[in-house]
Amino acid sequence: MKIASGVEVIELKIEALDNQIVLNPTLVWDNKMSILIDTGIPGQLNQIKESMAKAGVPFDTLKAIILTHQDIDHIGSAPQLLDELNNQITVYAHENDKPYIEGDLLLIKTDTSRMSKEELASLSKEVKHLYNHPPKVKVNRLLEDKQELPYCGGIEVIYTPGHSPGHISLYLKQAKTLVAGDAMVKINNQLLGPVKQTTLDIKTATESLRKFLNYDIETVVCYHGGIFKGDPRPHISKILNK
């Protein structure tokens, strides 16, 4: 779905039993290049290519991937994207998640050594193999709080730890759009805080939302839930005051 000139939220669909899960990476572009913010799960390369074609963005303009954090549903198709474009893509992430994204450390939330016997028993053979052999890519450029990338009208990094040690959100200045990553979710057109069950430090993650109050935001993109239109500040204040 198009948000503004040069900003599109693409829907990556996963069929899980009788349910369909939708992930919402963000594609931004100008007349020189395109950038993908998060990449879905492994195996969604074709969905990404089809979505870019529908948006009228040639696949070979993709020059950068920004990973909001280390989770497997965010870094998943990054290795395939790099292979498809002969590794001519710059990968950006925060230094605190870099060793996990690069495979030096197992992804925190899917590290089977941290799981109980019951959790392990509930995993299929395929999922267990994926958890033990997660996708990995080299991080070429490190991002830090308040850094601005001079692409596509300006992209400002907002360091929002808690969901993971190196979680970031991004403010698209020209479009006045917040790409929240997993800092918030949208359910029934309501913005909610980070999901406790999948957040490593819920107190820190919730406090990170306070940073968003300083931005002029007209649209929020939640990786889980999609697009929220309007001023998010009342919702954020409500979350912080709980």
Phi, psi and chi 1 to 4 in degrees:
 res  aa     phi    psi   chi1   chi2   chi3   chi4
   1 MET       -  132.0  179.5  180.0  -71.0      -
   2 LYS   -76.9  131.3 -173.9  174.3 -178.0  179.1
   3 ILE   -98.3  -45.7  -69.2  178.2      -      -
   4 ALA  -157.7  176.5      -      -      -      -
   5 SER   -58.5  120.8  177.3      -      -      -
   6 GLY    79.9   15.4      -      -      -      -
   7 VAL  -137.7  122.7 -177.3      -      -      -
   8 GLU  -138.0  134.8 -179.2  112.7    3.6      -
   9 VAL   -95.4  123.7  174.5      -      -      -
  10 ILE  -102.5  146.5   63.4  177.5      -      -
  11 GLU  -104.2  119.1  -65.7 -173.5  -16.7      -
  12 LEU  -106.4  121.0  -60.2 -179.1      -      -
  13 LYS  -103.0  140.3  -62.7  175.0 -178.5  177.8
  14 ILE  -125.6  126.3  -52.9  167.5      -      -
  15 GLU   -90.4  116.1  -59.8  -63.9  -24.5      -
  16 ALA  -126.2  105.5      -      -      -      -
  17 LEU    54.4 -118.7  -60.5  176.2      -      -
  18 ASP   -97.4    7.2  -66.2  -30.0      -      -
  19 ASN  -112.6  152.3  -63.2  -41.8      -      -
  20 GLN  -114.1  122.7 -174.3 -178.9   79.1      -
  21 ILE  -100.8  136.8  -61.5  168.9      -      -
  22 VAL  -118.8  126.2  178.2      -      -      -
  23 LEU  -102.8  150.8  -53.6  176.1      -      -
  24 ASN  -128.2   75.1  -64.8  -84.7      -      -
  25 PRO   -66.8  161.4  -16.8   30.1      -      -
  26 THR  -117.0  132.6  -57.0      -      -      -
  27 LEU  -108.9  126.3  178.7   69.4      -      -
  28 VAL  -124.1  146.4  -63.9      -      -      -
  29 TRP  -156.4  160.1   70.1   92.7      -      -
  30 ASP  -136.2 -162.2   56.0   23.2      -      -
  31 ASN   -80.3    2.5   57.3    4.7      -      -
  32 LYS  -112.9  -31.9  -63.7  178.7 -179.7  177.8
  33 MET  -163.2  168.8   64.7 -174.9  -64.7      -
  34 SER  -129.4  154.2   61.1      -      -      -
  35 ILE  -132.1  135.3  -61.3  172.2      -      -
  36 LEU  -108.8  127.2 -175.5   62.5      -      -
  37 ILE  -100.8  104.8  -56.3  170.4      -      -
  38 ASP    74.2  156.5  -68.5  -35.3      -      -
  39 THR  -136.0   15.0   68.5      -      -      -
  40 GLY    74.3 -162.9      -      -      -      -
  41 ILE   -92.3  167.6   63.0  169.6      -      -
  42 PRO   -56.3  140.3  -25.8   35.3      -      -
  43 GLY    93.8    8.8      -      -      -      -
  44 GLN  -105.6   19.8  -66.7 -169.8  -57.3      -
  45 LEU   -56.1  -47.5  171.1   65.0      -      -
  46 ASN   -64.5  -38.0  -72.5  -24.2      -      -
  47 GLN   -62.2  -39.2  -77.1 -166.3   56.5      -
  48 ILE   -64.9  -45.7  -67.8  169.0      -      -
  49 LYS   -62.4  -42.3  -68.4  174.5   75.5  172.1
  50 GLU   -64.7  -39.7  -71.2  167.0    6.2      -
  51 SER   -66.8  -39.6  -64.2      -      -      -
  52 MET   -65.5  -39.7  -70.4 -177.2   67.8      -
  53 ALA   -63.3  -42.3      -      -      -      -
  54 LYS   -63.6  -32.6  -73.9  179.5 -177.1  176.4
  55 ALA   -80.0   -5.6      -      -      -      -
  56 GLY    78.4   23.3      -      -      -      -
  57 VAL  -109.0  112.5 -179.1      -      -      -
  58 PRO   -58.8  137.0  -23.0   33.8      -      -
  59 PHE   -60.3  -35.0 -177.5   65.7      -      -
  60 ASP   -75.8    0.0   61.9    5.3      -      -
  61 THR   -85.2   -8.0   65.8      -      -      -
  62 LEU   -69.4  112.4 -174.7   61.9      -      -
  63 LYS  -115.4  -11.4  -58.5  -59.7 -179.7 -173.3
  64 ALA  -152.4  149.4      -      -      -      -
  65 ILE  -123.4  129.0  -69.0  169.8      -      -
  66 ILE  -108.8  122.9  -57.9  175.8      -      -
  67 LEU  -101.2  120.4  -62.4  173.5      -      -
  68 THR   -69.4  -27.2   59.6      -      -      -
  69 HIS  -173.0 -174.2   61.5  -66.9      -      -
  70 GLN   -84.8   -6.8   61.5  171.9  -81.8      -
  71 ASP   -62.5  149.7  -73.2   -5.8      -      -
  72 ILE   -64.0  -26.3 -155.1  165.4      -      -
  73 ASP   -84.5    3.8   58.6  -23.8      -      -
  74 HIS  -111.8  -38.5  -67.6 -106.0      -      -
  75 ILE   -92.8   -5.1   66.7  173.9      -      -
  76 GLY   -47.7  -52.8      -      -      -      -
  77 SER   -97.1    6.5  -72.9      -      -      -
  78 ALA   -59.9  -44.1      -      -      -      -
  79 PRO   -59.5  -39.4  -24.5   35.2      -      -
  80 GLN   -65.8  -39.5  -72.8  178.7  -74.8      -
  81 LEU   -62.5  -43.5  -73.3  162.6      -      -
  82 LEU   -64.1  -42.4  -93.5   68.8      -      -
  83 ASP   -61.7  -42.6  -73.6  -15.1      -      -
  84 GLU   -64.8  -31.8 -169.8   79.7   -2.2      -
  85 LEU  -109.2   27.1  -69.4  167.6      -      -
  86 ASN    53.6   38.1  -59.8  -48.9      -      -
  87 ASN    60.8   21.7  -68.5  -53.8      -      -
  88 GLN   -91.2   43.3  -60.2  -60.7  -54.5      -
  89 ILE  -129.8  135.3  -63.5  179.3      -      -
  90 THR   -90.8  128.4  -57.7      -      -      -
  91 VAL  -104.3  126.9  177.6      -      -      -
  92 TYR  -111.6  142.3  -66.1   81.8      -      -
  93 ALA  -165.7  169.9      -      -      -      -
  94 HIS   -81.7  148.1 -168.2  -83.8      -      -
  95 GLU   -62.5  -28.4   64.7  175.7  -26.2      -
  96 ASN   -71.1  -19.0  -70.4   -9.2      -      -
  97 ASP  -105.9   -4.9  -87.7    9.1      -      -
  98 LYS   -55.3  -49.5  177.7  177.9 -177.1  -77.7
  99 PRO   -63.5  -25.8   19.7  -30.6      -      -
 100 TYR   -77.7  -43.5  -57.6   95.4      -      -
 101 ILE   -64.5  -35.5  -66.9  167.9      -      -
 102 GLU   -83.4   -7.1  -66.5 -169.5  -25.7      -
 103 GLY    88.8    6.5      -      -      -      -
 104 ASP   -70.8  -29.1  -65.3  -30.3      -      -
 105 LEU  -128.5  146.6  -63.1  172.0      -      -
 106 LEU   -68.0  145.3  -74.5  173.4      -      -
 107 LEU   -55.5  131.6  -54.1 -179.8      -      -
 108 ILE   -56.7  -46.8  -65.0  173.5      -      -
 109 LYS   -81.2  -13.2  -62.8  170.6 -160.1  171.6
 110 THR  -118.5   18.6   52.3      -      -      -
 111 ASP   -77.5  109.0 -178.5   -7.5      -      -
 112 THR   -65.3  -20.6   55.1      -      -      -
 113 SER   -70.2  -16.7   69.0      -      -      -
 114 ARG   -92.7   -5.8  -62.3  169.5 -179.3 -103.5
 115 MET   -91.7  152.4  -63.9 -179.1 -177.9      -
 116 SER   -75.0  166.3   66.3      -      -      -
 117 LYS   -60.0  -37.1  -70.7 -178.4  179.5  179.6
 118 GLU   -65.9  -43.6  -68.2   76.2   14.2      -
 119 GLU   -62.9  -44.3  -72.6  174.6  -46.3      -
 120 LEU   -62.2  -41.3  -80.0  173.1      -      -
 121 ALA   -65.7  -25.2      -      -      -      -
 122 SER   -81.1  -12.1   70.2      -      -      -
 123 LEU   -85.1  138.8  -59.7  177.5      -      -
 124 SER   -71.8  163.9   68.1      -      -      -
 125 LYS   -59.7  -40.5 -176.5  178.5  177.5 -179.5
 126 GLU   -65.5  -44.2  -67.2   77.1   14.9      -
 127 VAL   -66.4  -41.3  169.3      -      -      -
 128 LYS   -61.5  -40.1 -164.0  178.3  -64.2 -176.2
 129 HIS   -64.6  -41.7 -178.3  -89.6      -      -
 130 LEU   -63.3  -42.8  177.5   60.3      -      -
 131 TYR   -63.5  -36.7  -76.6    3.3      -      -
 132 ASN   -81.7  -17.3  -73.4  -36.8      -      -
 133 HIS  -133.2   64.4  -57.7   87.0      -      -
 134 PRO   -71.5  159.5   27.7  -35.1      -      -
 135 PRO   -62.9  148.8   23.0  -32.8      -      -
 136 LYS  -146.4  147.7   57.0 -175.2  178.5 -178.9
 137 VAL  -143.4  156.0  -69.1      -      -      -
 138 LYS   -78.1  132.9  179.1  175.2  175.4   54.1
 139 VAL   -89.1  116.7  176.0      -      -      -
 140 ASN   -85.0  -33.8  -51.4  109.3      -      -
 141 ARG  -133.9  133.3  -59.4  -79.2  178.6   84.3
 142 LEU   -92.0  143.9  -64.8  176.8      -      -
 143 LEU  -112.6  149.1  -62.2  172.9      -      -
 144 GLU  -137.6  164.6   58.4 -174.7   34.0      -
 145 ASP   -56.0  134.0 -166.1   32.5      -      -
 146 LYS    71.2    4.6  -63.1 -173.8  178.2  178.3
 147 GLN   -68.3  141.5  179.5  178.9  -10.2      -
 148 GLU  -115.7  126.6 -175.7  173.6  -29.7      -
 149 LEU   -90.5  129.4  -59.0  175.3      -      -
 150 PRO   -85.3   46.5   33.6  -35.6      -      -
 151 TYR  -121.7  149.2  -49.2  124.8      -      -
 152 CYS    51.3   45.0  -53.4      -      -      -
 153 GLY    85.6    2.1      -      -      -      -
 154 GLY   101.4  123.5      -      -      -      -
 155 ILE  -125.4  114.3  -59.1  171.8      -      -
 156 GLU   -98.6  133.9 -175.3  174.1  -24.0      -
 157 VAL   -85.6  132.7  178.5      -      -      -
 158 ILE  -120.6  112.6  -51.1  171.0      -      -
 159 TYR   -75.6  116.4  178.1   44.6      -      -
 160 THR  -128.2   68.6   47.2      -      -      -
 161 PRO   -69.0  164.6   29.0  -36.5      -      -
 162 GLY   130.9  -56.7      -      -      -      -
 163 HIS   -62.1  -40.1 -176.4   76.8      -      -
 164 SER  -145.3  166.7   77.4      -      -      -
 165 PRO   -62.1  -30.5  -22.8   33.1      -      -
 166 GLY  -116.2   28.5      -      -      -      -
 167 HIS   -66.3  135.8 -170.8  -77.2      -      -
 168 ILE  -128.0  154.9   58.8  168.8      -      -
 169 SER  -118.3  168.5  -56.7      -      -      -
 170 LEU  -136.1  137.1  -60.5  157.4      -      -
 171 TYR  -109.4  117.3 -180.0   63.4      -      -
 172 LEU   -87.9  104.1  -50.2 -179.7      -      -
 173 LYS   -63.2  -45.9  -61.1 -178.3   76.5  170.3
 174 GLN   -65.6  -37.7 -168.6  168.4  -79.7      -
 175 ALA   -92.1   -3.7      -      -      -      -
 176 LYS    51.2   46.4  -64.5 -175.3  178.0  179.9
 177 THR  -119.4  132.7  -66.1      -      -      -
 178 LEU   -98.8  120.9  173.1   69.9      -      -
 179 VAL   -94.3  103.4 -179.5      -      -      -
 180 ALA   -80.9  -18.0      -      -      -      -
 181 GLY    65.4 -130.0      -      -      -      -
 182 ASP  -105.5   17.3  -74.9   -2.3      -      -
 183 ALA   -66.4  -31.7      -      -      -      -
 184 MET  -139.2  162.2  -65.4 -171.9  -71.1      -
 185 VAL  -128.2  156.9  -62.7      -      -      -
 186 LYS  -113.9  125.4 -168.6 -167.1   87.5  168.0
 187 ILE  -134.3  125.9  -60.9  175.2      -      -
 188 ASN    51.4   44.8  -63.1  -33.3      -      -
 189 ASN    60.5   22.2 -152.6   37.9      -      -
 190 GLN  -115.5  138.0  -62.9  -69.1  -46.3      -
 191 LEU   -85.5  127.7  -76.4  176.9      -      -
 192 LEU  -121.3  161.4  -56.7  176.8      -      -
 193 GLY   -73.8 -175.1      -      -      -      -
 194 PRO   -61.0  147.2   20.4  -31.4      -      -
 195 VAL   -76.5  121.1  177.3      -      -      -
 196 LYS   -59.2  -41.0 -173.3  175.3 -178.4  179.6
 197 GLN   -65.1  -25.1  -67.2   87.1  -22.0      -
 198 THR  -114.4   11.6   59.2      -      -      -
 199 THR  -110.3  129.2  -63.1      -      -      -
 200 LEU   -70.7  -39.7  -63.4  175.5      -      -
 201 ASP  -136.2   91.8 -177.6  -16.9      -      -
 202 ILE   -66.2  -34.0 -168.1   67.4      -      -
 203 LYS   -64.6  -47.3 -176.5  177.7  179.2 -179.0
 204 THR   -66.1  -41.2  -62.0      -      -      -
 205 ALA   -62.3  -41.4      -      -      -      -
 206 THR   -67.1  -43.5  -57.7      -      -      -
 207 GLU   -64.2  -30.0 -173.0   58.8   29.4      -
 208 SER   -60.2  -27.1  -72.3      -      -      -
 209 LEU   -64.0  -23.0  -55.9 -175.7      -      -
 210 ARG   -58.8  -30.1 -165.1  175.8  -59.7  -82.0
 211 LYS   -61.8  -31.3  -67.5 -177.0  177.3 -179.0
 212 PHE   -65.6  -22.9  -61.0  153.8      -      -
 213 LEU   -65.5  -16.4  -61.6  175.3      -      -
 214 ASN   -88.3    1.4  -62.0  -38.1      -      -
 215 TYR  -112.7  148.7  -69.2   83.7      -      -
 216 ASP   -86.7   95.3 -179.5   13.0      -      -
 217 ILE  -112.5  128.2  -60.8  168.0      -      -
 218 GLU  -108.4  -22.2  -64.7 -179.8   -6.0      -
 219 THR  -141.8  139.4  -55.0      -      -      -
 220 VAL  -119.2  134.8  178.7      -      -      -
 221 VAL  -109.4  115.4 -179.2      -      -      -
 222 CYS   -98.7  130.9  -63.2      -      -      -
 223 TYR   -59.6  -33.8 -162.0   68.1      -      -
 224 HIS  -112.3  103.2  -58.9  -77.7      -      -
 225 GLY   125.1  -28.9      -      -      -      -
 226 GLY    90.4 -141.1      -      -      -      -
 227 ILE   -92.6  131.3  -61.0  168.1      -      -
 228 PHE  -116.2  124.7  173.1   87.0      -      -
 229 LYS  -102.4  134.1  -74.4  -78.7 -169.7 -178.3
 230 GLY   121.4 -179.2      -      -      -      -
 231 ASP   -76.7  117.9 -175.5   -3.4      -      -
 232 PRO   -82.1   -8.9   32.8  -36.2      -      -
 233 ARG   -60.3  -41.3  -75.5  174.8  -66.9 -172.7
 234 PRO   -60.1  -38.3  -24.2   35.0      -      -
 235 HIS   -66.9  -43.2  -63.7  -97.5      -      -
 236 ILE   -65.7  -42.9  -65.9  168.2      -      -
 237 SER   -60.6  -39.6  -64.6      -      -      -
 238 LYS   -63.2  -42.5 -174.9  177.1  178.6 -179.4
 239 ILE   -62.6  -44.8  -64.7  164.4      -      -
 240 LEU   -67.9  -28.3  -69.4  170.0      -      -
 241 ASN   -91.2    1.5  -69.5  -30.2      -      -
 242 LYS   -69.0      -  -87.3 -172.4  177.5 -180.0
